[in-house]
Amino acid sequence: GTMSMLTALQTLGYKPYHLKNVMLNASHASAWRQVAEGQLDQVEIIRMIHQEGFDATMDNPMCELFELQMQLFPEAKVILTSHPRGAAGWAKSFLQLMKVVQLQTANFSMTYPNILQFVPVLRDLTAMRCLMGRATMGLRPC
C-alpha cells in the first residue's frame, strides 16, 4: 500500500509527506483542521509542507489537493498506483478506515466510553477527515 510507496520514495532520496506525518505532528493535524474548516487556505498548507523540506506527497489528505499541487508545481511527476485487489479492494480498505474514524468520533457514553474524542490531535484528524474523498471521490463534506 502507501507504506511501500513511502519506503520506495525515501529509498530514492525523496522526503515524502504522508498521512503518518499528520498523525505524528500535532501542528500539522491542527493546520489540516483549519483547512477543513476554511480557516487556512489550501495554498498555505502546501507552502508550509514544502518549506519543511517535503518534496513528494502521497495519501490522504494531500491527494485531495492534487489539482492545486499540479498548478503550483507544474513540472512535478505523478505516480498513479493501483490497489493490488483492484477498485473493490481499495474501496474495502477505505471503508475500514472510515469505520475507525466513525468509532473515534462516537459520543462518550456508559456503553461506549470513548476517550479518543478528548485527545486534541484526534479531534483535528476527525475534522481533517471532512476533506477526504471530496476531490478524489466526490464525497460530500461533513
C-alpha positions as CSV (number, residue, x, y, z in Angstrom):
1,G,0.0,0.0,0.0
2,T,1.1,3.5,0.7
3,M,3.8,2.4,3.1
4,S,5.6,0.5,0.4
5,M,5.4,3.6,-1.9
6,L,6.6,5.8,1.0
7,T,9.6,3.5,1.5
8,A,10.4,3.4,-2.2
9,L,10.3,7.2,-2.4
10,Q,12.6,7.5,0.7
11,T,15.0,5.0,-0.8
12,L,15.2,7.2,-3.9
13,G,16.1,10.2,-1.7
14,Y,12.8,12.0,-1.5
15,K,11.2,13.3,1.6
16,P,7.5,12.3,1.1
17,Y,4.6,13.8,3.0
18,H,2.2,11.0,4.1
19,L,-0.8,10.7,6.4
20,K,1.6,9.5,9.1
21,N,3.3,12.9,9.1
22,V,-0.1,14.5,10.0
23,M,-0.7,11.9,12.7
24,L,2.7,12.3,14.3
25,N,2.8,16.1,14.2
26,A,0.2,18.0,16.2
27,S,0.9,21.3,14.4
28,H,0.2,19.6,11.0
29,A,-3.0,18.0,12.3
30,S,-4.1,21.4,13.6
31,A,-3.3,23.1,10.3
32,W,-5.3,20.4,8.4
33,R,-8.2,21.0,10.7
34,Q,-8.0,24.7,9.9
35,V,-8.0,23.9,6.1
36,A,-11.1,21.6,6.6
37,E,-12.9,24.3,8.5
38,G,-12.0,27.0,5.9
39,Q,-9.7,29.0,8.3
40,L,-6.5,28.3,6.4
41,D,-6.1,28.5,2.7
42,Q,-5.1,25.3,0.9
43,V,-2.1,27.0,-0.8
44,E,-0.8,27.9,2.7
45,I,-0.7,24.4,3.9
46,I,1.1,23.2,0.7
47,R,3.6,26.0,1.2
48,M,4.1,25.0,4.8
49,I,4.8,21.4,3.8
50,H,7.1,22.4,1.0
51,Q,9.0,24.9,3.3
52,E,9.6,22.0,5.8
53,G,11.5,20.2,3.1
54,F,8.9,17.7,1.9
55,D,9.4,17.1,-1.8
56,A,6.8,14.4,-2.5
57,T,3.3,14.0,-1.4
58,M,1.0,11.0,-1.2
59,D,-2.0,9.5,0.5
60,N,-4.7,11.5,2.3
61,P,-5.0,14.4,2.9
62,M,-2.6,15.5,0.2
63,C,-4.3,13.6,-2.6
64,E,-7.3,15.8,-2.1
65,L,-5.2,18.8,-3.3
66,F,-3.7,17.1,-6.3
67,E,-5.1,19.7,-8.8
68,L,-3.8,22.6,-6.7
69,Q,-0.4,20.9,-6.3
70,M,-0.2,20.5,-10.1
71,Q,-0.9,24.2,-10.5
72,L,1.8,25.2,-8.0
73,F,4.3,22.6,-9.2
74,P,3.6,22.0,-12.9
75,E,6.8,20.1,-13.5
76,A,6.1,17.6,-10.7
77,K,6.0,13.9,-11.6
78,V,2.9,11.9,-10.8
79,I,2.9,8.2,-9.9
80,L,-0.5,6.6,-10.3
81,T,-0.8,3.5,-8.2
82,S,-3.4,0.8,-8.1
83,H,-4.6,-1.4,-5.2
84,P,-3.4,-5.0,-5.6
85,R,-7.0,-6.2,-5.2
86,G,-8.4,-3.6,-7.7
87,A,-11.0,-1.0,-7.1
88,A,-13.1,-3.3,-4.9
89,G,-10.1,-3.9,-2.6
90,W,-9.3,-0.3,-2.3
91,A,-13.0,0.6,-1.5
92,K,-13.0,-2.1,1.2
93,S,-9.8,-0.7,2.7
94,F,-11.1,2.9,2.6
95,L,-14.4,1.8,4.3
96,Q,-12.4,0.1,7.0
97,L,-10.5,3.4,7.6
98,M,-13.8,5.3,7.7
99,K,-15.2,2.8,10.3
100,V,-12.2,3.6,12.5
101,V,-12.8,7.3,12.1
102,Q,-16.5,6.7,13.0
103,L,-15.5,4.9,16.2
104,Q,-13.2,7.6,17.3
105,T,-15.9,10.2,16.8
106,A,-18.7,8.3,18.6
107,N,-20.1,10.2,21.6
108,F,-18.9,9.2,25.0
109,S,-21.5,7.0,26.8
110,M,-21.5,4.4,29.6
111,T,-21.9,1.7,26.9
112,Y,-19.1,3.1,24.8
113,P,-16.7,5.1,26.9
114,N,-14.9,6.8,24.0
115,I,-12.0,8.8,25.4
116,L,-10.4,9.3,22.0
117,Q,-12.6,12.4,21.3
118,F,-10.8,14.1,24.2
119,V,-7.4,13.8,22.5
120,P,-6.8,17.1,20.7
121,V,-4.8,15.6,17.7
122,L,-7.5,13.0,17.2
123,R,-10.2,15.8,17.1
124,D,-8.1,17.5,14.5
125,L,-7.8,14.3,12.4
126,T,-11.5,13.9,12.6
127,A,-12.1,17.4,11.2
128,M,-9.5,16.7,8.5
129,R,-11.5,13.6,7.5
130,C,-14.0,16.0,6.2
131,L,-11.6,16.7,3.3
132,M,-11.0,13.1,2.5
133,G,-12.8,11.8,-0.6
134,R,-14.2,15.2,-1.7
135,A,-11.9,15.8,-4.7
136,T,-11.0,12.3,-5.4
137,M,-14.3,10.5,-5.0
138,G,-16.9,13.3,-5.0
139,L,-17.9,12.7,-1.3
140,R,-20.0,15.3,0.4
141,P,-18.3,17.4,3.1
142,C,-19.1,16.5,6.7
